[in-house]
Amino acid sequence: MSRLLSGLSRHFAFSVLIAAPLLAQQSERMDAAALARIRDEGMQRSKVMEITSYLTDVYGARLTGSPATKAAADWVVGQLKTWGTTNPHLEVWGPFGRGWSNEKFTARVVAPTPYPLIAYPGAWSTGTKGPVTAEVAFVRIDTSTDTTKYRGMLRGKWVMVGNPPPVTAHWNAQAERYSESELDSIGALPMEAAQQGGGGRGGNAGRFRGTQEAARARSEFFAHEGIVGILQPGRGDGGTVFAQGTGSRATDAPFSPPTIIVAAEHYGRIARTLAKGIPVKVEIEADNRFYAADTNSFNIVAELPGTDRRLKDEVVMLGAHFDSWHTGTGATDNAAGSAVMLEALRILKISGLPLRRTVRIGLWTGEEQGLLGSRAYVREHFGTRDSTGLHAKPEHERFSSYFNVDNGTGAIRGVYLQHNEAVRPIFQAWMEPFRDLGMRTLTIRNTGGTDHLSFDAVGLPGFQFIQDAIEYGSRTHHSNQDVYDRIQEDDMKKNAVIVASFVYLAANRDEKLPRKGETITP
């Protein structure tokens, strides 16, 4: 009998586990008319590409601390005022460090055969103080002892570091969308596997630190030897150059020598010519400027106030990082996300739909340097977590959810649940109206490398959407080709509609979205 009761108990428990999500999904109130109004505004009268063009074509790259970033932010605040949002403003955080911009750059080989170089200065490297023409020396320094063979040989030269990267044919398409089977695979990942590690952007921190330490030691040797500057190979090919920082934003750090990131094919041509014993001379001018008068940065914040007397003090947030790297115009990383969020807010405002909770947008700077802006915002408003536990502020309890877009221009195909199984039936119901737009997948896994992590770190529901990759990893992410022309208009419109709808539904639920570890009561 006890064995039978035990079996019945297990069967009952299993039935509850199956039934609870279904009941919760059925209990979600879906205002079809409101969602139709959101879709009509977003698909028929969209401003998302206009917003993207202003951020990219007019203001260009938005490296945190640069004048262009501040100018673009001022324009956004002006648009938010025009749309009638409440209290659009720049919320200062810091310190960030010194800003940097490149005002002019030219690079060419002048001997033995003249030709222009596709190249870019690394962020936070010094400039050349006018055109500098000098011979090129190829060096290979992997350890401190390798420097001895170059002592006294490098003064007044441009120094090449690193072997030419291999350039191979592209046998497969550079742009990709998720297939149905791939989406099924993403959604099928069990909780146990998700807890082992998630998808999304990540990196090997230990290897990065080791590389940085070796680069610092090498830079000290080069400075002592009196080199003109450094040439290093760019990742990418076919004119695409992936370029990030080669200097430090810290106000007390020494200035790094002029460091130029050269397209793979051109870097290889110089190296092969030198290998034949033929001298190569290059002429480079880099007008790089530092800004240290104000070492703080900012986030862009605005609201649509809630209308429900009981719920208006609770907050639903949407956001994206506003900053970019410096070689392209930061289109897919992340003007796309910023424009989608701004468009979603505009749609909600112009639609006139009531929002029971307050909706707040946050556009973050300093993301590329480690989620700095969103972390500062969460620390200021919601609290911190350390080895002793969570230290929550009053706003923490009044927070419902945060939605983030930062994986390029590709269409939204679902949501990373970030190990929050309790929201699955809710999001499953919310996705149904958008299955025709290709949104159909939920995965328990987390995804890394972007600003929802700042909220998740203090126990707040923060979510990043699953997106088609398009050319994000292969061509645009942190590259000189991250420009407006690579943006997919139809995807951007769909994304803004989906985000606006999710925010609307979150703002109008009877309850806040559940947090990790909470259960749903049918």
ChimeraX attribute file (.defattr): number of C-alpha atoms within 10 A of each C-alpha:
attribute: neighborCount
match mode: 1-to-1
recipient: residues
	/A:1	6
	/A:2	7
	/A:3	8
	/A:4	9
	/A:5	10
	/A:6	11
	/A:7	12
	/A:8	12
	/A:9	12
	/A:10	12
	/A:11	12
	/A:12	12
	/A:13	12
	/A:14	11
	/A:15	11
	/A:16	13
	/A:17	11
	/A:18	11
	/A:19	13
	/A:20	16
	/A:21	21
	/A:22	16
	/A:23	15
	/A:24	19
	/A:25	19
	/A:26	15
	/A:27	13
	/A:28	17
	/A:29	14
	/A:30	16
	/A:31	11
	/A:32	10
	/A:33	9
	/A:34	18
	/A:35	20
	/A:36	14
	/A:37	17
	/A:38	24
	/A:39	22
	/A:40	15
	/A:41	19
	/A:42	26
	/A:43	16
	/A:44	9
	/A:45	11
	/A:46	21
	/A:47	20
	/A:48	24
	/A:49	20
	/A:50	12
	/A:51	20
	/A:52	27
	/A:53	21
	/A:54	17
	/A:55	30
	/A:56	25
	/A:57	16
	/A:58	13
	/A:59	18
	/A:60	23
	/A:61	26
	/A:62	30
	/A:63	25
	/A:64	31
	/A:65	26
	/A:66	21
	/A:67	16
	/A:68	18
	/A:69	23
	/A:70	18
	/A:71	14
	/A:72	21
	/A:73	24
	/A:74	15
	/A:75	15
	/A:76	23
	/A:77	19
	/A:78	13
	/A:79	16
	/A:80	21
	/A:81	15
	/A:82	9
	/A:83	14
	/A:84	15
	/A:85	18
	/A:86	14
	/A:87	13
	/A:88	20
	/A:89	19
	/A:90	19
	/A:91	15
	/A:92	14
	/A:93	20
	/A:94	14
	/A:95	13
	/A:96	21
	/A:97	20
	/A:98	22
	/A:99	25
	/A:100	23
	/A:101	23
	/A:102	21
	/A:103	10
	/A:104	13
	/A:105	17
	/A:106	16
	/A:107	22
	/A:108	17
	/A:109	21
	/A:110	16
	/A:111	14
	/A:112	12
	/A:113	8
	/A:114	12
	/A:115	13
	/A:116	13
	/A:117	18
	/A:118	19
	/A:119	28
	/A:120	25
	/A:121	32
	/A:122	24
	/A:123	25
	/A:124	26
	/A:125	26
	/A:126	23
	/A:127	26
	/A:128	18
	/A:129	11
	/A:130	12
	/A:131	16
	/A:132	17
	/A:133	19
	/A:134	20
	/A:135	18
	/A:136	24
	/A:137	23
	/A:138	18
	/A:139	16
	/A:140	14
	/A:141	18
	/A:142	13
	/A:143	10
	/A:144	11
	/A:145	8
	/A:146	13
	/A:147	15
	/A:148	10
	/A:149	11
	/A:150	15
	/A:151	13
	/A:152	10
	/A:153	12
	/A:154	20
	/A:155	16
	/A:156	16
	/A:157	22
	/A:158	27
	/A:159	23
	/A:160	23
	/A:161	17
	/A:162	16
	/A:163	15
	/A:164	21
	/A:165	16
	/A:166	11
	/A:167	13
	/A:168	8
	/A:169	7
	/A:170	8
	/A:171	6
	/A:172	7
	/A:173	9
	/A:174	13
	/A:175	14
	/A:176	15
	/A:177	15
	/A:178	18
	/A:179	10
	/A:180	12
	/A:181	9
	/A:182	11
	/A:183	19
	/A:184	15
	/A:185	12
	/A:186	20
	/A:187	18
	/A:188	14
	/A:189	15
	/A:190	12
	/A:191	14
	/A:192	10
	/A:193	11
	/A:194	17
	/A:195	13
	/A:196	8
	/A:197	12
	/A:198	19
	/A:199	13
	/A:200	15
	/A:201	11
	/A:202	11
	/A:203	9
	/A:204	7
	/A:205	9
	/A:206	9
	/A:207	10
	/A:208	11
	/A:209	11
	/A:210	11
	/A:211	11
	/A:212	13
	/A:213	12
	/A:214	15
	/A:215	15
	/A:216	14
	/A:217	13
	/A:218	19
	/A:219	17
	/A:220	13
	/A:221	17
	/A:222	22
	/A:223	14
	/A:224	13
	/A:225	17
	/A:226	15
	/A:227	21
	/A:228	22
	/A:229	26
	/A:230	21
	/A:231	23
	/A:232	21
	/A:233	24
	/A:234	26
	/A:235	18
	/A:236	20
	/A:237	20
	/A:238	12
	/A:239	18
	/A:240	20
	/A:241	27
	/A:242	25
	/A:243	27
	/A:244	20
	/A:245	15
	/A:246	20
	/A:247	19
	/A:248	18
	/A:249	25
	/A:250	16
	/A:251	15
	/A:252	9
	/A:253	9
	/A:254	11
	/A:255	15
	/A:256	21
	/A:257	22
	/A:258	27
	/A:259	27
	/A:260	26
	/A:261	22
	/A:262	25
	/A:263	26
	/A:264	25
	/A:265	21
	/A:266	21
	/A:267	23
	/A:268	18
	/A:269	12
	/A:270	21
	/A:271	19
	/A:272	13
	/A:273	13
	/A:274	15
	/A:275	11
	/A:276	8
	/A:277	8
	/A:278	12
	/A:279	14
	/A:280	20
	/A:281	20
	/A:282	23
	/A:283	18
	/A:284	22
	/A:285	19
	/A:286	24
	/A:287	18
	/A:288	21
	/A:289	16
	/A:290	18
	/A:291	16
	/A:292	14
	/A:293	9
	/A:294	13
	/A:295	17
	/A:296	16
	/A:297	25
	/A:298	27
	/A:299	23
	/A:300	22
	/A:301	19
	/A:302	22
	/A:303	22
	/A:304	23
	/A:305	19
	/A:306	22
	/A:307	15
	/A:308	15
	/A:309	9
	/A:310	10
	/A:311	20
	/A:312	17
	/A:313	17
	/A:314	22
	/A:315	27
	/A:316	27
	/A:317	21
	/A:318	28
	/A:319	27
	/A:320	30
	/A:321	28
	/A:322	31
	/A:323	29
	/A:324	29
	/A:325	26
	/A:326	27
	/A:327	26
	/A:328	25
	/A:329	28
	/A:330	31
	/A:331	32
	/A:332	31
	/A:333	29
	/A:334	30
	/A:335	33
	/A:336	33
	/A:337	27
	/A:338	31
	/A:339	29
	/A:340	33
	/A:341	28
	/A:342	26
	/A:343	27
	/A:344	30
	/A:345	27
	/A:346	24
	/A:347	26
	/A:348	24
	/A:349	17
	/A:350	12
	/A:351	15
	/A:352	11
	/A:353	14
	/A:354	17
	/A:355	23
	/A:356	24
	/A:357	30
	/A:358	22
	/A:359	27
	/A:360	22
	/A:361	24
	/A:362	26
	/A:363	28
	/A:364	28
	/A:365	29
	/A:366	25
	/A:367	22
	/A:368	21
	/A:369	15
	/A:370	13
	/A:371	19
	/A:372	21
	/A:373	32
	/A:374	28
	/A:375	23
	/A:376	21
	/A:377	20
	/A:378	20
	/A:379	18
	/A:380	13
	/A:381	14
	/A:382	21
	/A:383	21
	/A:384	20
	/A:385	13
	/A:386	9
	/A:387	5
	/A:388	6
	/A:389	9
	/A:390	13
	/A:391	13
	/A:392	16
	/A:393	15
	/A:394	10
	/A:395	15
	/A:396	19
	/A:397	13
	/A:398	17
	/A:399	20
	/A:400	24
	/A:401	25
	/A:402	26
	/A:403	23
	/A:404	25
	/A:405	30
	/A:406	25
	/A:407	27
	/A:408	27
	/A:409	30
	/A:410	28
	/A:411	28
	/A:412	27
	/A:413	23
	/A:414	26
	/A:415	26
	/A:416	24
	/A:417	24
	/A:418	24
	/A:419	20
	/A:420	21
	/A:421	22
	/A:422	19
	/A:423	24
	/A:424	20
	/A:425	21
	/A:426	23
	/A:427	21
	/A:428	21
	/A:429	17
	/A:430	20
	/A:431	23
	/A:432	13
	/A:433	17
	/A:434	19
	/A:435	13
	/A:436	9
	/A:437	16
	/A:438	15
	/A:439	23
	/A:440	22
	/A:441	23
	/A:442	26
	/A:443	27
	/A:444	25
	/A:445	28
	/A:446	20
	/A:447	25
	/A:448	17
	/A:449	17
	/A:450	22
	/A:451	28
	/A:452	28
	/A:453	23
	/A:454	21
	/A:455	24
	/A:456	18
	/A:457	17
	/A:458	21
	/A:459	19
	/A:460	23
	/A:461	24
	/A:462	25
	/A:463	24
	/A:464	27
	/A:465	23
	/A:466	27
	/A:467	22
	/A:468	21
	/A:469	19
	/A:470	23
	/A:471	21
	/A:472	22
	/A:473	16
	/A:474	16
	/A:475	22
	/A:476	26
	/A:477	23
	/A:478	25
	/A:479	27
	/A:480	21
	/A:481	21
	/A:482	32
	/A:483	23
	/A:484	22
	/A:485	13
	/A:486	17
	/A:487	23
	/A:488	17
	/A:489	16
	/A:490	13
	/A:491	18
	/A:492	27
	/A:493	24
	/A:494	22
	/A:495	30
	/A:496	31
	/A:497	29
	/A:498	28
	/A:499	22
	/A:500	26
	/A:501	25
	/A:502	20
	/A:503	24
	/A:504	25
	/A:505	23
	/A:506	26
	/A:507	27
	/A:508	23
	/A:509	17
	/A:510	13
	/A:511	10
	/A:512	20
	/A:513	21
	/A:514	18
	/A:515	19
	/A:516	17
	/A:517	11
	/A:518	12
	/A:519	12
	/A:520	16
	/A:521	8
	/A:522	12
